[in-house]
Amino acid sequence: MNLGKCPLCGGTTNTESVDITESLGGKIVLIKDIKAEVCSQCGERLYSSSEIKKIEVLLHKVKQGTIKPKETRQAEVYLA
Ligand SMILES: [Zn+2]
């Protein structure tokens, strides 16, 4: 996927590897190296359907406990 243009603000987008955090049953799961189009103007991230599928499959495996984390980090939680 290469839109080249942000649908929100019309800014230019660049393909980048980003990290995604998901809250899963009380724990924070970090998925690294997801390809996204990042808007240089507003920072909006756009994911292709194949990357979204990848995230869904990964999170499903995490829920099922069929994959092991590459590393475990501690997360600090703050109330807004
Ligand atoms: Zn934008």
PDB file of the backbone (N, CA, C, O) and the ligand in Angstrom, with CONECT records:
HET     ZN  A 101       1
ATOM      1  N   MET A   1       0.847  -1.202   0.000  1.00  0.00           N
ATOM      2  CA  MET A   1       0.000   0.000   0.000  1.00  0.00           C
ATOM      3  C   MET A   1       0.875   1.241   0.000  1.00  0.00           C
ATOM      4  O   MET A   1       1.797   1.360   0.806  1.00  0.00           O
ATOM      5  N   ASN A   2       0.595   2.123  -0.866  1.00  0.00           N
ATOM      6  CA  ASN A   2       1.293   3.389  -0.840  1.00  0.00           C
ATOM      7  C   ASN A   2       0.348   4.495  -1.287  1.00  0.00           C
ATOM      8  O   ASN A   2       0.190   4.769  -2.477  1.00  0.00           O
ATOM      9  N   LEU A   3      -0.264   5.111  -0.307  1.00  0.00           N
ATOM     10  CA  LEU A   3      -1.226   6.163  -0.616  1.00  0.00           C
ATOM     11  C   LEU A   3      -0.504   7.435  -1.032  1.00  0.00           C
ATOM     12  O   LEU A   3      -0.900   8.132  -1.966  1.00  0.00           O
ATOM     13  N   GLY A   4       0.582   7.712  -0.293  1.00  0.00           N
ATOM     14  CA  GLY A   4       1.342   8.907  -0.584  1.00  0.00           C
ATOM     15  C   GLY A   4       0.686  10.178  -0.058  1.00  0.00           C
ATOM     16  O   GLY A   4       1.291  11.249  -0.040  1.00  0.00           O
ATOM     17  N   LYS A   5      -0.561  10.034   0.368  1.00  0.00           N
ATOM     18  CA  LYS A   5      -1.296  11.207   0.817  1.00  0.00           C
ATOM     19  C   LYS A   5      -2.198  10.849   1.991  1.00  0.00           C
ATOM     20  O   LYS A   5      -2.870   9.818   1.985  1.00  0.00           O
ATOM     21  N   CYS A   6      -2.200  11.709   2.986  1.00  0.00           N
ATOM     22  CA  CYS A   6      -3.018  11.467   4.175  1.00  0.00           C
ATOM     23  C   CYS A   6      -4.490  11.798   3.888  1.00  0.00           C
ATOM     24  O   CYS A   6      -4.797  12.899   3.431  1.00  0.00           O
ATOM     25  N   PRO A   7      -5.404  10.846   4.157  1.00  0.00           N
ATOM     26  CA  PRO A   7      -6.826  11.114   3.896  1.00  0.00           C
ATOM     27  C   PRO A   7      -7.420  12.148   4.859  1.00  0.00           C
ATOM     28  O   PRO A   7      -8.479  12.714   4.591  1.00  0.00           O
ATOM     29  N   LEU A   8      -6.731  12.388   5.978  1.00  0.00           N
ATOM     30  CA  LEU A   8      -7.262  13.323   6.968  1.00  0.00           C
ATOM     31  C   LEU A   8      -6.878  14.770   6.683  1.00  0.00           C
ATOM     32  O   LEU A   8      -7.717  15.670   6.704  1.00  0.00           O
ATOM     33  N   CYS A   9      -5.567  14.974   6.412  1.00  0.00           N
ATOM     34  CA  CYS A   9      -5.122  16.362   6.266  1.00  0.00           C
ATOM     35  C   CYS A   9      -4.498  16.655   4.902  1.00  0.00           C
ATOM     36  O   CYS A   9      -4.194  17.804   4.579  1.00  0.00           O
ATOM     37  N   GLY A  10      -4.311  15.596   4.103  1.00  0.00           N
ATOM     38  CA  GLY A  10      -3.730  15.800   2.785  1.00  0.00           C
ATOM     39  C   GLY A  10      -2.216  15.886   2.786  1.00  0.00           C
ATOM     40  O   GLY A  10      -1.614  16.146   1.744  1.00  0.00           O
ATOM     41  N   GLY A  11      -1.588  15.672   3.938  1.00  0.00           N
ATOM     42  CA  GLY A  11      -0.134  15.708   4.057  1.00  0.00           C
ATOM     43  C   GLY A  11       0.507  14.504   3.386  1.00  0.00           C
ATOM     44  O   GLY A  11      -0.176  13.537   3.049  1.00  0.00           O
ATOM     45  N   THR A  12       1.819  14.563   3.194  1.00  0.00           N
ATOM     46  CA  THR A  12       2.525  13.448   2.570  1.00  0.00           C
ATOM     47  C   THR A  12       2.745  12.326   3.582  1.00  0.00           C
ATOM     48  O   THR A  12       3.025  12.576   4.754  1.00  0.00           O
ATOM     49  N   THR A  13       2.613  11.084   3.109  1.00  0.00           N
ATOM     50  CA  THR A  13       2.861   9.946   3.996  1.00  0.00           C
ATOM     51  C   THR A  13       4.111   9.202   3.557  1.00  0.00           C
ATOM     52  O   THR A  13       4.440   9.150   2.372  1.00  0.00           O
ATOM     53  N   ASN A  14       4.799   8.627   4.535  1.00  0.00           N
ATOM     54  CA  ASN A  14       5.975   7.822   4.268  1.00  0.00           C
ATOM     55  C   ASN A  14       5.793   6.450   4.895  1.00  0.00           C
ATOM     56  O   ASN A  14       5.223   6.327   5.979  1.00  0.00           O
ATOM     57  N   THR A  15       6.284   5.407   4.206  1.00  0.00           N
ATOM     58  CA  THR A  15       6.203   4.065   4.768  1.00  0.00           C
ATOM     59  C   THR A  15       7.266   3.914   5.850  1.00  0.00           C
ATOM     60  O   THR A  15       8.451   4.149   5.611  1.00  0.00           O
ATOM     61  N   GLU A  16       6.831   3.523   7.033  1.00  0.00           N
ATOM     62  CA  GLU A  16       7.750   3.371   8.157  1.00  0.00           C
ATOM     63  C   GLU A  16       7.423   2.101   8.921  1.00  0.00           C
ATOM     64  O   GLU A  16       6.315   1.571   8.829  1.00  0.00           O
ATOM     65  N   SER A  17       8.410   1.615   9.682  1.00  0.00           N
ATOM     66  CA  SER A  17       8.165   0.512  10.600  1.00  0.00           C
ATOM     67  C   SER A  17       7.765   1.102  11.939  1.00  0.00           C
ATOM     68  O   SER A  17       8.498   1.911  12.507  1.00  0.00           O
ATOM     69  N   VAL A  18       6.623   0.709  12.440  1.00  0.00           N
ATOM     70  CA  VAL A  18       6.161   1.271  13.704  1.00  0.00           C
ATOM     71  C   VAL A  18       5.895   0.161  14.725  1.00  0.00           C
ATOM     72  O   VAL A  18       5.768  -1.012  14.373  1.00  0.00           O
ATOM     73  N   ASP A  19       5.815   0.556  15.976  1.00  0.00           N
ATOM     74  CA  ASP A  19       5.452  -0.361  17.061  1.00  0.00           C
ATOM     75  C   ASP A  19       3.992  -0.120  17.429  1.00  0.00           C
ATOM     76  O   ASP A  19       3.515   1.015  17.429  1.00  0.00           O
ATOM     77  N   ILE A  20       3.305  -1.193  17.737  1.00  0.00           N
ATOM     78  CA  ILE A  20       1.898  -1.074  18.107  1.00  0.00           C
ATOM     79  C   ILE A  20       1.708  -1.625  19.509  1.00  0.00           C
ATOM     80  O   ILE A  20       2.202  -2.707  19.826  1.00  0.00           O
ATOM     81  N   THR A  21       1.004  -0.896  20.338  1.00  0.00           N
ATOM     82  CA  THR A  21       0.694  -1.420  21.667  1.00  0.00           C
ATOM     83  C   THR A  21      -0.786  -1.746  21.738  1.00  0.00           C
ATOM     84  O   THR A  21      -1.638  -0.976  21.295  1.00  0.00           O
ATOM     85  N   GLU A  22      -1.068  -2.904  22.306  1.00  0.00           N
ATOM     86  CA  GLU A  22      -2.449  -3.332  22.474  1.00  0.00           C
ATOM     87  C   GLU A  22      -2.615  -3.773  23.916  1.00  0.00           C
ATOM     88  O   GLU A  22      -1.726  -4.396  24.496  1.00  0.00           O
ATOM     89  N   SER A  23      -3.748  -3.447  24.478  1.00  0.00           N
ATOM     90  CA  SER A  23      -4.058  -3.906  25.822  1.00  0.00           C
ATOM     91  C   SER A  23      -4.832  -5.210  25.691  1.00  0.00           C
ATOM     92  O   SER A  23      -5.887  -5.269  25.058  1.00  0.00           O
ATOM     93  N   LEU A  24      -4.289  -6.243  26.299  1.00  0.00           N
ATOM     94  CA  LEU A  24      -4.874  -7.572  26.129  1.00  0.00           C
ATOM     95  C   LEU A  24      -5.059  -8.227  27.496  1.00  0.00           C
ATOM     96  O   LEU A  24      -4.098  -8.684  28.114  1.00  0.00           O
ATOM     97  N   GLY A  25      -6.283  -8.263  27.947  1.00  0.00           N
ATOM     98  CA  GLY A  25      -6.592  -8.911  29.225  1.00  0.00           C
ATOM     99  C   GLY A  25      -5.724  -8.430  30.364  1.00  0.00           C
ATOM    100  O   GLY A  25      -5.206  -9.232  31.141  1.00  0.00           O
ATOM    101  N   GLY A  26      -5.563  -7.130  30.466  1.00  0.00           N
ATOM    102  CA  GLY A  26      -4.817  -6.553  31.582  1.00  0.00           C
ATOM    103  C   GLY A  26      -3.330  -6.421  31.351  1.00  0.00           C
ATOM    104  O   GLY A  26      -2.630  -5.815  32.162  1.00  0.00           O
ATOM    105  N   LYS A  27      -2.829  -6.980  30.255  1.00  0.00           N
ATOM    106  CA  LYS A  27      -1.414  -6.763  29.969  1.00  0.00           C
ATOM    107  C   LYS A  27      -1.230  -5.985  28.676  1.00  0.00           C
ATOM    108  O   LYS A  27      -2.088  -5.979  27.794  1.00  0.00           O
ATOM    109  N   ILE A  28      -0.092  -5.338  28.599  1.00  0.00           N
ATOM    110  CA  ILE A  28       0.206  -4.543  27.422  1.00  0.00           C
ATOM    111  C   ILE A  28       1.082  -5.377  26.492  1.00  0.00           C
ATOM    112  O   ILE A  28       2.119  -5.905  26.892  1.00  0.00           O
ATOM    113  N   VAL A  29       0.648  -5.478  25.270  1.00  0.00           N
ATOM    114  CA  VAL A  29       1.384  -6.250  24.277  1.00  0.00           C
ATOM    115  C   VAL A  29       1.956  -5.283  23.243  1.00  0.00           C
ATOM    116  O   VAL A  29       1.242  -4.447  22.690  1.00  0.00           O
ATOM    117  N   LEU A  30       3.237  -5.412  22.999  1.00  0.00           N
ATOM    118  CA  LEU A  30       3.896  -4.545  22.026  1.00  0.00           C
ATOM    119  C   LEU A  30       4.264  -5.359  20.791  1.00  0.00           C
ATOM    120  O   LEU A  30       4.945  -6.379  20.892  1.00  0.00           O
ATOM    121  N   ILE A  31       3.819  -4.912  19.647  1.00  0.00           N
ATOM    122  CA  ILE A  31       4.154  -5.578  18.390  1.00  0.00           C
ATOM    123  C   ILE A  31       5.072  -4.651  17.608  1.00  0.00           C
ATOM    124  O   ILE A  31       4.732  -3.504  17.317  1.00  0.00           O
ATOM    125  N   LYS A  32       6.235  -5.177  17.278  1.00  0.00           N
ATOM    126  CA  LYS A  32       7.228  -4.356  16.601  1.00  0.00           C
ATOM    127  C   LYS A  32       7.224  -4.587  15.094  1.00  0.00           C
ATOM    128  O   LYS A  32       6.730  -5.600  14.598  1.00  0.00           O
ATOM    129  N   ASP A  33       7.780  -3.634  14.398  1.00  0.00           N
ATOM    130  CA  ASP A  33       7.998  -3.748  12.954  1.00  0.00           C
ATOM    131  C   ASP A  33       6.737  -3.979  12.135  1.00  0.00           C
ATOM    132  O   ASP A  33       6.694  -4.851  11.267  1.00  0.00           O
ATOM    133  N   ILE A  34       5.725  -3.195  12.420  1.00  0.00           N
ATOM    134  CA  ILE A  34       4.538  -3.212  11.577  1.00  0.00           C
ATOM    135  C   ILE A  34       4.709  -2.079  10.572  1.00  0.00           C
ATOM    136  O   ILE A  34       5.067  -0.956  10.930  1.00  0.00           O
ATOM    137  N   LYS A  35       4.448  -2.394   9.316  1.00  0.00           N
ATOM    138  CA  LYS A  35       4.587  -1.371   8.275  1.00  0.00           C
ATOM    139  C   LYS A  35       3.363  -0.456   8.282  1.00  0.00           C
ATOM    140  O   LYS A  35       2.224  -0.922   8.265  1.00  0.00           O
ATOM    141  N   ALA A  36       3.608   0.805   8.307  1.00  0.00           N
ATOM    142  CA  ALA A  36       2.511   1.764   8.272  1.00  0.00           C
ATOM    143  C   ALA A  36       2.898   2.950   7.409  1.00  0.00           C
ATOM    144  O   ALA A  36       4.077   3.254   7.223  1.00  0.00           O
ATOM    145  N   GLU A  37       1.885   3.607   6.892  1.00  0.00           N
ATOM    146  CA  GLU A  37       2.113   4.876   6.202  1.00  0.00           C
ATOM    147  C   GLU A  37       1.888   5.949   7.257  1.00  0.00           C
ATOM    148  O   GLU A  37       0.798   6.070   7.817  1.00  0.00           O
ATOM    149  N   VAL A  38       2.920   6.714   7.515  1.00  0.00           N
ATOM    150  CA  VAL A  38       2.817   7.728   8.560  1.00  0.00           C
ATOM    151  C   VAL A  38       2.776   9.101   7.918  1.00  0.00           C
ATOM    152  O   VAL A  38       3.625   9.444   7.095  1.00  0.00           O
ATOM    153  N   CYS A  39       1.777   9.880   8.305  1.00  0.00           N
ATOM    154  CA  CYS A  39       1.626  11.224   7.763  1.00  0.00           C
ATOM    155  C   CYS A  39       2.689  12.142   8.370  1.00  0.00           C
ATOM    156  O   CYS A  39       2.849  12.202   9.589  1.00  0.00           O
ATOM    157  N   SER A  40       3.393  12.838   7.523  1.00  0.00           N
ATOM    158  CA  SER A  40       4.452  13.722   8.010  1.00  0.00           C
ATOM    159  C   SER A  40       3.868  14.983   8.653  1.00  0.00           C
ATOM    160  O   SER A  40       4.558  15.704   9.375  1.00  0.00           O
ATOM    161  N   GLN A  41       2.610  15.230   8.383  1.00  0.00           N
ATOM    162  CA  GLN A  41       1.979  16.436   8.896  1.00  0.00           C
ATOM    163  C   GLN A  41       1.237  16.215  10.224  1.00  0.00           C
ATOM    164  O   GLN A  41       1.506  16.907  11.205  1.00  0.00           O
ATOM    165  N   CYS A  42       0.307  15.253  10.253  1.00  0.00           N
ATOM    166  CA  CYS A  42      -0.487  15.067  11.475  1.00  0.00           C
ATOM    167  C   CYS A  42      -0.100  13.804  12.246  1.00  0.00           C
ATOM    168  O   CYS A  42      -0.597  13.580  13.349  1.00  0.00           O
ATOM    169  N   GLY A  43       0.781  12.978  11.677  1.00  0.00           N
ATOM    170  CA  GLY A  43       1.237  11.789  12.393  1.00  0.00           C
ATOM    171  C   GLY A  43       0.281  10.617  12.336  1.00  0.00           C
ATOM    172  O   GLY A  43       0.523   9.590  12.971  1.00  0.00           O
ATOM    173  N   GLU A  44      -0.794  10.750  11.591  1.00  0.00           N
ATOM    174  CA  GLU A  44      -1.763   9.666  11.437  1.00  0.00           C
ATOM    175  C   GLU A  44      -1.075   8.444  10.835  1.00  0.00           C
ATOM    176  O   GLU A  44      -0.276   8.555   9.904  1.00  0.00           O
ATOM    177  N   ARG A  45      -1.406   7.263  11.393  1.00  0.00           N
ATOM    178  CA  ARG A  45      -0.840   6.027  10.862  1.00  0.00           C
ATOM    179  C   ARG A  45      -1.903   5.283  10.080  1.00  0.00           C
ATOM    180  O   ARG A  45      -3.029   5.106  10.544  1.00  0.00           O
ATOM    181  N   LEU A  46      -1.531   4.851   8.892  1.00  0.00           N
ATOM    182  CA  LEU A  46      -2.461   4.090   8.062  1.00  0.00           C
ATOM    183  C   LEU A  46      -1.858   2.715   7.819  1.00  0.00           C
ATOM    184  O   LEU A  46      -0.699   2.584   7.426  1.00  0.00           O
ATOM    185  N   TYR A  47      -2.670   1.697   8.060  1.00  0.00           N
ATOM    186  CA  TYR A  47      -2.189   0.333   7.897  1.00  0.00           C
ATOM    187  C   TYR A  47      -2.861  -0.330   6.709  1.00  0.00           C
ATOM    188  O   TYR A  47      -4.047  -0.121   6.453  1.00  0.00           O
ATOM    189  N   SER A  48      -2.098  -1.121   5.996  1.00  0.00           N
ATOM    190  CA  SER A  48      -2.691  -1.873   4.888  1.00  0.00           C
ATOM    191  C   SER A  48      -3.458  -3.053   5.467  1.00  0.00           C
ATOM    192  O   SER A  48      -3.213  -3.459   6.603  1.00  0.00           O
ATOM    193  N   SER A  49      -4.385  -3.604   4.689  1.00  0.00           N
ATOM    194  CA  SER A  49      -5.207  -4.702   5.204  1.00  0.00           C
ATOM    195  C   SER A  49      -4.360  -5.912   5.562  1.00  0.00           C
ATOM    196  O   SER A  49      -4.709  -6.663   6.472  1.00  0.00           O
ATOM    197  N   SER A  50      -3.234  -6.114   4.846  1.00  0.00           N
ATOM    198  CA  SER A  50      -2.392  -7.261   5.167  1.00  0.00           C
ATOM    199  C   SER A  50      -1.688  -7.066   6.511  1.00  0.00           C
ATOM    200  O   SER A  50      -1.491  -8.028   7.254  1.00  0.00           O
ATOM    201  N   GLU A  51      -1.309  -5.823   6.825  1.00  0.00           N
ATOM    202  CA  GLU A  51      -0.677  -5.552   8.122  1.00  0.00           C
ATOM    203  C   GLU A  51      -1.693  -5.683   9.254  1.00  0.00           C
ATOM    204  O   GLU A  51      -1.364  -6.180  10.331  1.00  0.00           O
ATOM    205  N   ILE A  52      -2.934  -5.235   9.011  1.00  0.00           N
ATOM    206  CA  ILE A  52      -3.986  -5.362  10.025  1.00  0.00           C
ATOM    207  C   ILE A  52      -4.251  -6.838  10.302  1.00  0.00           C
ATOM    208  O   ILE A  52      -4.431  -7.249  11.448  1.00  0.00           O
ATOM    209  N   LYS A  53      -4.271  -7.620   9.234  1.00  0.00           N
ATOM    210  CA  LYS A  53      -4.481  -9.073   9.356  1.00  0.00           C
ATOM    211  C   LYS A  53      -3.358  -9.684  10.202  1.00  0.00           C
ATOM    212  O   LYS A  53      -3.598 -10.516  11.077  1.00  0.00           O
ATOM    213  N   LYS A  54      -2.137  -9.251   9.918  1.00  0.00           N
ATOM    214  CA  LYS A  54      -0.956  -9.726  10.631  1.00  0.00           C
ATOM    215  C   LYS A  54      -1.093  -9.456  12.141  1.00  0.00           C
ATOM    216  O   LYS A  54      -0.804 -10.321  12.968  1.00  0.00           O
ATOM    217  N   ILE A  55      -1.538  -8.241  12.476  1.00  0.00           N
ATOM    218  CA  ILE A  55      -1.723  -7.852  13.875  1.00  0.00           C
ATOM    219  C   ILE A  55      -2.797  -8.732  14.517  1.00  0.00           C
ATOM    220  O   ILE A  55      -2.621  -9.227  15.630  1.00  0.00           O
ATOM    221  N   GLU A  56      -3.904  -8.920  13.809  1.00  0.00           N
ATOM    222  CA  GLU A  56      -5.005  -9.731  14.333  1.00  0.00           C
ATOM    223  C   GLU A  56      -4.564 -11.164  14.612  1.00  0.00           C
ATOM    224  O   GLU A  56      -4.883 -11.736  15.655  1.00  0.00           O
ATOM    225  N   VAL A  57      -3.824 -11.734  13.661  1.00  0.00           N
ATOM    226  CA  VAL A  57      -3.347 -13.111  13.807  1.00  0.00           C
ATOM    227  C   VAL A  57      -2.403 -13.215  15.002  1.00  0.00           C
ATOM    228  O   VAL A  57      -2.485 -14.152  15.796  1.00  0.00           O
ATOM    229  N   LEU A  58      -1.501 -12.233  15.113  1.00  0.00           N
ATOM    230  CA  LEU A  58      -0.550 -12.218  16.228  1.00  0.00           C
ATOM    231  C   LEU A  58      -1.255 -12.119  17.577  1.00  0.00           C
ATOM    232  O   LEU A  58      -0.953 -12.867  18.507  1.00  0.00           O
ATOM    233  N   LEU A  59      -2.204 -11.181  17.668  1.00  0.00           N
ATOM    234  CA  LEU A  59      -2.921 -10.984  18.927  1.00  0.00           C
ATOM    235  C   LEU A  59      -3.727 -12.229  19.284  1.00  0.00           C
ATOM    236  O   LEU A  59      -3.858 -12.579  20.457  1.00  0.00           O
ATOM    237  N   HIS A  60      -4.262 -12.889  18.266  1.00  0.00           N
ATOM    238  CA  HIS A  60      -5.005 -14.122  18.487  1.00  0.00           C
ATOM    239  C   HIS A  60      -4.091 -15.192  19.090  1.00  0.00           C
ATOM    240  O   HIS A  60      -4.464 -15.893  20.031  1.00  0.00           O
ATOM    241  N   LYS A  61      -2.885 -15.299  18.524  1.00  0.00           N
ATOM    242  CA  LYS A  61      -1.917 -16.281  19.024  1.00  0.00           C
ATOM    243  C   LYS A  61      -1.493 -15.954  20.460  1.00  0.00           C
ATOM    244  O   LYS A  61      -1.300 -16.848  21.285  1.00  0.00           O
ATOM    245  N   VAL A  62      -1.354 -14.649  20.739  1.00  0.00           N
ATOM    246  CA  VAL A  62      -0.983 -14.237  22.088  1.00  0.00           C
ATOM    247  C   VAL A  62      -2.079 -14.655  23.069  1.00  0.00           C
ATOM    248  O   VAL A  62      -1.798 -15.171  24.151  1.00  0.00           O
ATOM    249  N   LYS A  63      -3.345 -14.419  22.668  1.00  0.00           N
ATOM    250  CA  LYS A  63      -4.491 -14.788  23.502  1.00  0.00           C
ATOM    251  C   LYS A  63      -4.519 -16.295  23.753  1.00  0.00           C
ATOM    252  O   LYS A  63      -4.785 -16.749  24.865  1.00  0.00           O
ATOM    253  N   GLN A  64      -4.243 -17.048  22.709  1.00  0.00           N
ATOM    254  CA  GLN A  64      -4.257 -18.502  22.804  1.00  0.00           C
ATOM    255  C   GLN A  64      -3.036 -19.040  23.538  1.00  0.00           C
ATOM    256  O   GLN A  64      -3.012 -20.192  23.973  1.00  0.00           O
ATOM    257  N   GLY A  65      -2.030 -18.193  23.669  1.00  0.00           N
ATOM    258  CA  GLY A  65      -0.796 -18.597  24.333  1.00  0.00           C
ATOM    259  C   GLY A  65       0.058 -19.520  23.479  1.00  0.00           C
ATOM    260  O   GLY A  65       0.862 -20.287  24.007  1.00  0.00           O
ATOM    261  N   THR A  66      -0.110 -19.453  22.167  1.00  0.00           N
ATOM    262  CA  THR A  66       0.641 -20.351  21.288  1.00  0.00           C
ATOM    263  C   THR A  66       1.990 -19.774  20.844  1.00  0.00           C
ATOM    264  O   THR A  66       2.809 -20.484  20.259  1.00  0.00           O
ATOM    265  N   ILE A  67       2.219 -18.492  21.122  1.00  0.00           N
ATOM    266  CA  ILE A  67       3.541 -17.950  20.821  1.00  0.00           C
ATOM    267  C   ILE A  67       4.148 -17.327  22.076  1.00  0.00           C
ATOM    268  O   ILE A  67       3.440 -16.875  22.976  1.00  0.00           O
ATOM    269  N   LYS A  68       5.457 -17.317  22.107  1.00  0.00           N
ATOM    270  CA  LYS A  68       6.166 -16.755  23.239  1.00  0.00           C
ATOM    271  C   LYS A  68       6.684 -15.367  22.876  1.00  0.00           C
ATOM    272  O   LYS A  68       7.090 -15.125  21.739  1.00  0.00           O
ATOM    273  N   PRO A  69       6.667 -14.454  23.852  1.00  0.00           N
ATOM    274  CA  PRO A  69       7.212 -13.126  23.544  1.00  0.00           C
ATOM    275  C   PRO A  69       8.714 -13.193  23.295  1.00  0.00           C
ATOM    276  O   PRO A  69       9.421 -14.006  23.892  1.00  0.00           O
ATOM    277  N   LYS A  70       9.181 -12.343  22.423  1.00  0.00           N
ATOM    278  CA  LYS A  70      10.604 -12.249  22.113  1.00  0.00           C
ATOM    279  C   LYS A  70      11.363 -11.703  23.321  1.00  0.00           C
ATOM    280  O   LYS A  70      12.470 -12.136  23.641  1.00  0.00           O
ATOM    281  N   GLU A  71      10.735 -10.752  23.966  1.00  0.00           N
ATOM    282  CA  GLU A  71      11.295 -10.228  25.206  1.00  0.00           C
ATOM    283  C   GLU A  71      10.152  -9.682  26.047  1.00  0.00           C
ATOM    284  O   GLU A  71       9.073  -9.383  25.536  1.00  0.00           O
ATOM    285  N   THR A  72      10.404  -9.558  27.335  1.00  0.00           N
ATOM    286  CA  THR A  72       9.368  -9.012  28.211  1.00  0.00           C
ATOM    287  C   THR A  72       9.885  -7.727  28.833  1.00  0.00           C
ATOM    288  O   THR A  72      10.971  -7.683  29.411  1.00  0.00           O
ATOM    289  N   ARG A  73       9.090  -6.698  28.700  1.00  0.00           N
ATOM    290  CA  ARG A  73       9.451  -5.417  29.285  1.00  0.00           C
ATOM    291  C   ARG A  73       8.421  -5.041  30.342  1.00  0.00           C
ATOM    292  O   ARG A  73       7.292  -5.531  30.342  1.00  0.00           O
ATOM    293  N   GLN A  74       8.830  -4.183  31.217  1.00  0.00           N
ATOM    294  CA  GLN A  74       7.872  -3.675  32.188  1.00  0.00           C
ATOM    295  C   GLN A  74       7.236  -2.413  31.661  1.00  0.00           C
ATOM    296  O   GLN A  74       7.903  -1.589  31.035  1.00  0.00           O
ATOM    297  N   ALA A  75       5.972  -2.258  31.906  1.00  0.00           N
ATOM    298  CA  ALA A  75       5.296  -1.043  31.473  1.00  0.00           C
ATOM    299  C   ALA A  75       4.871  -0.244  32.703  1.00  0.00           C
ATOM    300  O   ALA A  75       4.414  -0.812  33.695  1.00  0.00           O
ATOM    301  N   GLU A  76       5.020   1.039  32.630  1.00  0.00           N
ATOM    302  CA  GLU A  76       4.560   1.908  33.704  1.00  0.00           C
ATOM    303  C   GLU A  76       3.180   2.423  33.336  1.00  0.00           C
ATOM    304  O   GLU A  76       2.952   2.852  32.205  1.00  0.00           O
ATOM    305  N   VAL A  77       2.270   2.382  34.279  1.00  0.00           N
ATOM    306  CA  VAL A  77       0.901   2.797  34.012  1.00  0.00           C
ATOM    307  C   VAL A  77       0.566   4.037  34.838  1.00  0.00           C
ATOM    308  O   VAL A  77       0.778   4.071  36.050  1.00  0.00           O
ATOM    309  N   TYR A  78       0.049   5.036  34.164  1.00  0.00           N
ATOM    310  CA  TYR A  78      -0.344   6.272  34.835  1.00  0.00           C
ATOM    311  C   TYR A  78      -1.793   6.588  34.536  1.00  0.00           C
ATOM    312  O   TYR A  78      -2.306   6.292  33.457  1.00  0.00           O
ATOM    313  N   LEU A  79      -2.438   7.192  35.512  1.00  0.00           N
ATOM    314  CA  LEU A  79      -3.805   7.662  35.271  1.00  0.00           C
ATOM    315  C   LEU A  79      -3.770   9.080  34.729  1.00  0.00           C
ATOM    316  O   LEU A  79      -2.988   9.914  35.187  1.00  0.00           O
ATOM    317  N   ALA A  80      -4.606   9.337  33.772  1.00  0.00           N
ATOM    318  CA  ALA A  80      -4.634  10.668  33.181  1.00  0.00           C
ATOM    319  C   ALA A  80      -5.295  11.667  34.133  1.00  0.00           C
ATOM    320  O   ALA A  80      -5.410  12.848  33.805  1.00  0.00           O
TER     321      ALA A  80
HETATM  322 ZN    ZN A 101      -2.290  13.850   7.974  1.00  0.00          ZN2+
END
